[in-house]
Each structure stands twice: as C-alpha cells, then as structure tokens.
Amino acid sequence: MSNTRIFFGLAASLALLPQSALASWWNDEWAGRKPLRVDASPTGANIAEPIGATPILVRLSSGTFNFSAAKPDGSDLRFIAGDDRTPLKFHFEKYDSLLGEALVWVGLPELTRGAKSDLWLYYGNPKAAGAEDVKGTYDVGTSLIYHFEERGQPPKDSTTWGNHALNAGAGTDALIGSGLKLDGSRVVGVPAAAPLAWAAGTAMTWSAWIKPAEATSSGVIFSRRDGANALVIGLDNGKPFVEIERDAGALRADASEPFGSNGWHFLAVTAGQTLTLWVDGAVAAKLPAPLPSLNTAAFIGGSGEEPAKAPGDSAAAPLLAGFKGELDELEISKVERPAGFLRIAFVAQGTDAGKLVVAGQDEEASTGSGGYFGVILRSVTIDGWVVIGLLAIMGVISWLVMINKTTYLAQVERANDLFSEKFHHASGDLLGLMSASNGVSLQLDAKTSQHSSLFRIFKTASEEVRKRIGAGRALTAEAIEAIRASMDSCLVRENQRLTDRLVLLTIAISGGPFLGLLGTVVGVMITFAAIAAAGDVNVNAIAPGIAAALVATVAGLAVAIPALFGYNWLLTRIKNVTANMQVFVDELVTKVAEAHAESSGREPGAAPHSGHSVFETTPPLAPTAAFLQD
C-alpha cells in the first residue's frame, strides 16, 4: 500500500468519526446536563426581526427537569453557551425543588433572528456554590426590572442600577411567579434616579405584562409627570393607549382592539423619533412625536398627582382613575428595543414559551471518563481535533514505515547471512561460480535470492564477468575497474532501497512538534477569545480550555518521539548492512583479480598486463554509502 493511499484512507476514516466522539463537556465535576434550544426559526417562534442581546426566561418543571439530580436550592445549576465553554449570566426568579418548578432568567449576549441557538444546562455537583448574577443577566441598556417577588416589600430592581421602588404594593400570583395587584387607588412609586432621567427626544422602552380586571377596564397603568410634560400609559374602555403632554398640548394614540378580560397581554412602548405602542409583540399604534423631557418620579397603577392646568382652563379633563387588575415584569430601558427583542419577550415569557425554548434529553457524564484526562479530552475543540487527527495520520504512517522497514531489514540480514555462508563454501572456483546465470550453483532458495543484497551485487559482478569471458576478452585492470563500478552502482541502488521512505520519519520528527504547537496556539487563542466574549474570568472555563489546547502539543511529541527512536535504530541497522556490502565488494573484486591471475598463469598479486594494480584502480566509495557511514 502506497503512502498516498494510507493517508487518504486514514483521512476518510477520521471524517467519518461520529460527532459524539468530538463532543466536549464543560466541567467534569457536573454529573449531568440538558440541551436547550432557543428556536427563533420559522419552525419555532418565527422571529424575523433583529433581536440582539436579550434575557430569556427558562421555565423548568418536573416534566422537563429532574430536580432530584440537582441540589435542593439549585445552586449547582450552570448555563453554558452552545460552544460548551462560555458560562452565561443567570438568576432565579423562583426555584422550588419540592413543587418541581423553577423560573430562571438567562442572559444571552446575542440571539440571531430566524435561527436556532443552543445552550446547555449543567447540574449535579453537590460541591458547587451558587453562581447567580442578577445584575449581570441584563445589559447596560436596561434601567429597571421589577419581578415583584417581594410580597409586602417594595419591589427590588434587578439591574445594576438599583432603582428600587419607593413603597410596597399588594402581591399576587401572576403570569411569571408573583406579580403586583392593583385596585385603582393604590400606586407604587418609581424613584427619580439618574438612569431613569429622560431628555427630550431620548430613546426609551417600557414594557410590562397586563391583566385587566374587566374587559372594559379604564385606568392609568403607568404615568410620569414633570411640569407640563407627561407620559401616560393605560387602558381606555379596554383599549391600550399611550399619551404625552407638552406645552403645545396632549397627543394620544389608541390601539384599535381592546385587551379583553381574564387574559395576560404584553404591553410595550418604544420611544425614538416617534412613540410606538406594542401589544403582544406587534405594533398597535404610533404617535408621531418624540418623548418629552421627564426627570421626576413615576407611578405604577395611577397618576399619583393632579395634572397641571393652564390658567383659566376650567374645562381641563380630569385624569383617568388608577388601573384595576394585575401587572408583572415591568422593564424600562434607556434604548429603543428592536422589534425582535419585544417579540422574543412576548413569546418567551408568555403561554407560547414552548415554541421558543425547547429542552432536549438529559445527558450524563461518562463514569469511565478517565479522570483529569477525560476532562481535558472532552474540552478539546474542533480545531484541536483537526490537528490531532492530522498528527494521528502522521503517526500511523511513521509506524507503518518503521514496521515495514524493520521487517525488510530482517529479511535482508537473514538472506545476506545465508548467502555469505554459501558463497564462502563455494568460492573455490570463483570464475566458474560466476559463470552461472543465477544462484543455482550456490543452492540458494527463492527467498534468499529475492532478499539478499549481497547476492544482487554478486549477480551484477557475475554478469559483467560472463560478458567479458564469453567475448574472449581478458580481465584487464580497466575491466576489473568497470566491474567494480557496476558493483558500486548496484550498492548505491541497494542503499536507496534500504533508506526508502525514511524521509517520512524525519517529517514526523521535525514536523510533528510544530504541528502540535500550532494546535496549542490556536486553542489558547480561542480560549482567551471566549473569555473576552464572556466578559468575565471563570477558572472552570479557562483551565479545561488551556489544558485541552496543550493536548495538541502532547500529540505532536507522541508522534515525534517514537519516530526519532525508530529512525536512529533503523539507521544503525542500515549502516551495518551497507558496511557488509562494501566489505563484500572489496572482497569480491580482490578474489576476481586473484582468480583471473591464477587462470592466466601469473602469480597471485602480480600486476595485470597493463601494469596497474587492481587496488590502485579501485574507485572511492559511492556517495550514499559514505553518507551512511558518517
């Protein structure tokens, strides 16, 4: 089998390896994991608009998650990105292992519209400490998040800004955990903090889940007033509306359809060049005006104060009453969220969440994972496996060369020993012996004739002698020199046959470590890039990545070291065979000269008729033979 066929055969085998063989495991200390898929493709939530970074609500129940396999408080839960290397920020809104229910907010740094994104939920590490990061779950554009989990306490802001409510409201069970129950008379104040200050025309997004008490409810859901400026969001006869007030007067946009009764709806308002009212992730109305300047406290569930009236304007309309119903998941951002962001929020947090977040089958860590080596190998990335695969091909080829060459050398050495023994016993009549056309007179078997390099040299010399004796020519010094040259050329060819494919070993010796180093450098680069993308240094993600990157260097050395030992051992044996061939050439040339001198009546050792000694005309060793001796 040629080296090319070996290479492509092994490459094809590597390409056919199952992907599970290349799958990684974020951290071997976690016993189980569950794949989660956020499906924004047409087969799932079908989000065609831009999304960007967004928090996703992951609902866990006893039917989709084995709570008994995790710690009772869920502190061993970890959410890892689809690369199985990058930890994601998350926090619990609710975790109840007895009831088998959990609500987890997971911050995704990027979600592509119309595509599927994968992540992993790891669990099952009794030694793990809690890793919740409430503030890190949301991006810097989020100014306020109220989950309303604090019953009897002022709602807490989950963002990094800490814009906690000014007073408590009435708690109730809501769409997502607990919510806020509003009766039309009691409001919850939102502080006038710097992150919530709105300059005229600034970008803003406001959103919340609303459940009106009646189908034809009317009332203020959210309001903020600063002098003559105001923003009011509410219901009028069941229809959502957004209204702004300025010195020039009031502007209002109403949805065309009412909410209806006994149902939750996602209500949002975005502000940019215009104000847009969104209902359940779709545009319901637009107000062709920017947001006015507002820097005061805001109120949830009512107006909180009487509106300002122009002097002498006794006909100014009174404010609507406060909202009656339930409210959950109030979010205010200082950026205008894209349509895909609001659509994702509506689907992920609503009753159709199963279309967006799909849970797969649980996986368990292999019990025979090999300890630390199991952790390292499972952390090797696809680029590392490519380098290791190339090194594996190189290693297999080098081993095949060493095995093939060792077998061949053993055959040559055995055949040469047998030939030497036969030759010395039958060399009494050397010229007669060389007159035979093959090894029959030496009683050599087929294997010896095939493998013996000494026999091939002897056969070459015999053919030269037969040509001259058959033509009636004398073996002059020049003829002996020509015979010597023919044997030297045969010796060179035998050396080429002995050293054939040894260059593949030198490639493995010198190229293997460098190829492994390349894989290590690329792996380290990817690891640090993942750290930069995550924005946080996590030793559980860094250490396996660095260790896995070094596997490529180890693989390169594992290829080079056996090839180095094998190359030097084979080279020593080849030198011995070459030395024996050189000795045989010298011996045969001398014996031919002696035999011819005796047959021509001259004294052994006397100079031929030309006056030149055989030994004086002996050419130097062939270049290849001299190289092997060095």
WOZIRA-V840149 format. One record per backbone hydrogen bond with DSSP energy under -0.5 kcal/mol. NH is the residue of the N-H (numbers start at 1). CO is the residue of the C=O. If there is no record, write none. Layout:
nh->NH co->CO
nh->NH co->CO
This chain:
nh->6 co->2
nh->7 co->3
nh->8 co->4
nh->9 co->5
nh->10 co->6
nh->11 co->7
nh->12 co->8
nh->13 co->9
nh->14 co->10
nh->15 co->11
nh->16 co->12
nh->17 co->14
nh->21 co->18
nh->22 co->19
nh->23 co->19
nh->23 co->20
nh->30 co->27
nh->31 co->29
nh->31 co->124
nh->32 co->123
nh->33 co->363
nh->34 co->121
nh->35 co->361
nh->36 co->119
nh->37 co->358
nh->38 co->117
nh->39 co->37
nh->39 co->356
nh->40 co->38
nh->40 co->115
nh->44 co->41
nh->45 co->39
nh->46 co->41
nh->47 co->40
nh->48 co->46
nh->52 co->111
nh->54 co->108
nh->56 co->106
nh->58 co->56
nh->58 co->104
nh->59 co->57
nh->60 co->58
nh->60 co->102
nh->62 co->100
nh->64 co->61
nh->65 co->61
nh->67 co->65
nh->69 co->66
nh->70 co->67
nh->74 co->71
nh->77 co->74
nh->78 co->122
nh->80 co->78
nh->80 co->120
nh->81 co->86
nh->82 co->118
nh->84 co->81
nh->87 co->85
nh->88 co->79
nh->91 co->105
nh->93 co->103
nh->94 co->103
nh->96 co->101
nh->97 co->72
nh->100 co->96
nh->101 co->96
nh->102 co->60
nh->103 co->94
nh->104 co->58
nh->105 co->91
nh->106 co->56
nh->106 co->104
nh->107 co->89
nh->108 co->54
nh->108 co->106
nh->109 co->107
nh->111 co->52
nh->114 co->40
nh->114 co->47
nh->115 co->112
nh->117 co->38
nh->119 co->36
nh->120 co->80
nh->121 co->34
nh->122 co->78
nh->122 co->120
nh->123 co->32
nh->128 co->125
nh->133 co->90
nh->137 co->133
nh->137 co->134
nh->138 co->135
nh->142 co->139
nh->143 co->141
nh->143 co->332
nh->144 co->332
nh->146 co->330
nh->147 co->145
nh->147 co->156
nh->151 co->149
nh->152 co->169
nh->153 co->150
nh->155 co->167
nh->158 co->145
nh->162 co->159
nh->164 co->162
nh->165 co->155
nh->166 co->189
nh->167 co->189
nh->169 co->153
nh->170 co->181
nh->171 co->169
nh->172 co->179
nh->174 co->177
nh->177 co->175
nh->179 co->172
nh->180 co->327
nh->181 co->170
nh->182 co->180
nh->182 co->325
nh->184 co->323
nh->188 co->300
nh->190 co->298
nh->193 co->191
nh->196 co->193
nh->197 co->194
nh->198 co->294
nh->199 co->197
nh->201 co->291
nh->202 co->199
nh->204 co->271
nh->205 co->333
nh->206 co->269
nh->207 co->331
nh->208 co->267
nh->209 co->328
nh->210 co->265
nh->211 co->326
nh->213 co->324
nh->217 co->214
nh->219 co->235
nh->220 co->321
nh->221 co->219
nh->221 co->233
nh->222 co->233
nh->223 co->299
nh->224 co->231
nh->225 co->297
nh->226 co->229
nh->229 co->226
nh->230 co->245
nh->231 co->224
nh->232 co->243
nh->233 co->222
nh->234 co->241
nh->235 co->219
nh->236 co->239
nh->238 co->217
nh->239 co->236
nh->240 co->257
nh->241 co->234
nh->242 co->253
nh->243 co->232
nh->244 co->251
nh->245 co->230
nh->246 co->249
nh->249 co->246
nh->251 co->244
nh->253 co->242
nh->255 co->240
nh->259 co->238
nh->260 co->215
nh->262 co->212
nh->265 co->210
nh->267 co->208
nh->267 co->265
nh->268 co->278
nh->269 co->206
nh->270 co->276
nh->271 co->204
nh->272 co->274
nh->275 co->287
nh->276 co->270
nh->277 co->285
nh->278 co->268
nh->278 co->276
nh->279 co->282
nh->280 co->266
nh->282 co->279
nh->284 co->277
nh->285 co->277
nh->287 co->275
nh->288 co->286
nh->289 co->287
nh->294 co->198
nh->298 co->190
nh->299 co->223
nh->300 co->188
nh->301 co->221
nh->301 co->299
nh->313 co->310
nh->314 co->312
nh->316 co->313
nh->322 co->184
nh->323 co->220
nh->323 co->301
nh->325 co->182
nh->325 co->323
nh->326 co->211
nh->327 co->180
nh->328 co->209
nh->330 co->146
nh->331 co->207
nh->332 co->144
nh->333 co->205
nh->334 co->141
nh->337 co->335
nh->340 co->50
nh->341 co->50
nh->342 co->338
nh->343 co->339
nh->344 co->340
nh->345 co->341
nh->346 co->342
nh->347 co->343
nh->348 co->344
nh->349 co->345
nh->350 co->346
nh->353 co->350
nh->355 co->352
nh->356 co->353
nh->357 co->353
nh->358 co->37
nh->358 co->356
nh->360 co->35
nh->363 co->33
nh->365 co->31
nh->369 co->366
nh->373 co->370
nh->375 co->371
nh->376 co->372
nh->377 co->373
nh->378 co->374
nh->379 co->375
nh->379 co->376
nh->380 co->377
nh->385 co->381
nh->386 co->382
nh->387 co->383
nh->388 co->384
nh->389 co->385
nh->390 co->386
nh->391 co->387
nh->392 co->388
nh->393 co->389
nh->394 co->390
nh->395 co->391
nh->396 co->392
nh->397 co->393
nh->398 co->394
nh->399 co->395
nh->400 co->396
nh->401 co->397
nh->402 co->398
nh->403 co->399
nh->404 co->400
nh->405 co->401
nh->406 co->402
nh->407 co->403
nh->408 co->404
nh->409 co->405
nh->410 co->406
nh->411 co->407
nh->412 co->408
nh->413 co->409
nh->414 co->410
nh->415 co->411
nh->416 co->412
nh->417 co->413
nh->418 co->414
nh->419 co->415
nh->420 co->416
nh->421 co->417
nh->422 co->418
nh->423 co->419
nh->424 co->420
nh->425 co->421
nh->426 co->422
nh->427 co->423
nh->430 co->427
nh->430 co->428
nh->433 co->429
nh->434 co->430
nh->435 co->431
nh->435 co->432
nh->436 co->432
nh->436 co->433
nh->441 co->438
nh->443 co->440
nh->444 co->439
nh->449 co->445
nh->450 co->446
nh->451 co->447
nh->452 co->448
nh->453 co->451
nh->456 co->452
nh->457 co->453
nh->458 co->454
nh->459 co->455
nh->460 co->456
nh->461 co->457
nh->462 co->458
nh->463 co->459
nh->464 co->460
nh->465 co->461
nh->466 co->462
nh->467 co->463
nh->468 co->464
nh->469 co->465
nh->470 co->466
nh->471 co->467
nh->472 co->469
nh->473 co->468
nh->476 co->474
nh->480 co->476
nh->481 co->477
nh->482 co->478
nh->483 co->479
nh->484 co->480
nh->485 co->481
nh->486 co->482
nh->487 co->483
nh->488 co->484
nh->489 co->485
nh->490 co->486
nh->491 co->487
nh->492 co->488
nh->493 co->489
nh->494 co->490
nh->495 co->491
nh->496 co->492
nh->497 co->493
nh->498 co->494
nh->499 co->495
nh->500 co->496
nh->502 co->499
nh->504 co->501
nh->505 co->501
nh->505 co->502
nh->506 co->502
nh->507 co->503
nh->508 co->504
nh->509 co->505
nh->510 co->506
nh->511 co->507
nh->512 co->507
nh->512 co->508
nh->514 co->510
nh->515 co->511
nh->516 co->512
nh->517 co->513
nh->518 co->514
nh->519 co->515
nh->520 co->516
nh->521 co->517
nh->522 co->518
nh->523 co->519
nh->524 co->520
nh->525 co->521
nh->526 co->522
nh->527 co->523
nh->528 co->524
nh->529 co->525
nh->530 co->526
nh->531 co->527
nh->532 co->528
nh->533 co->529
nh->534 co->530
nh->535 co->531
nh->536 co->531
nh->538 co->536
nh->539 co->537
nh->541 co->538
nh->542 co->538
nh->543 co->539
nh->545 co->541
nh->546 co->542
nh->547 co->543
nh->548 co->544
nh->549 co->545
nh->550 co->546
nh->551 co->547
nh->551 co->548
nh->552 co->548
nh->552 co->549
nh->553 co->549
nh->554 co->550
nh->555 co->551
nh->556 co->552
nh->557 co->553
nh->558 co->554
nh->559 co->555
nh->560 co->556
nh->561 co->557
nh->562 co->558
nh->563 co->559
nh->564 co->560
nh->565 co->561
nh->566 co->562
nh->567 co->563
nh->568 co->564
nh->569 co->565
nh->570 co->566
nh->571 co->567
nh->572 co->568
nh->573 co->569
nh->574 co->570
nh->575 co->571
nh->576 co->572
nh->577 co->573
nh->578 co->574
nh->579 co->575
nh->580 co->576
nh->581 co->577
nh->582 co->578
nh->583 co->579
nh->584 co->580
nh->585 co->581
nh->586 co->582
nh->587 co->583
nh->588 co->584
nh->589 co->585
nh->590 co->586
nh->591 co->587
nh->592 co->588
nh->593 co->589
nh->594 co->590
nh->595 co->591
nh->596 co->592
nh->597 co->593
nh->598 co->594
nh->599 co->595
nh->600 co->596
nh->601 co->598
nh->602 co->597
nh->606 co->603
nh->608 co->612
nh->611 co->608
nh->617 co->613
nh->618 co->615
nh->626 co->622
nh->627 co->623
nh->628 co->624
nh->629 co->625
nh->630 co->626
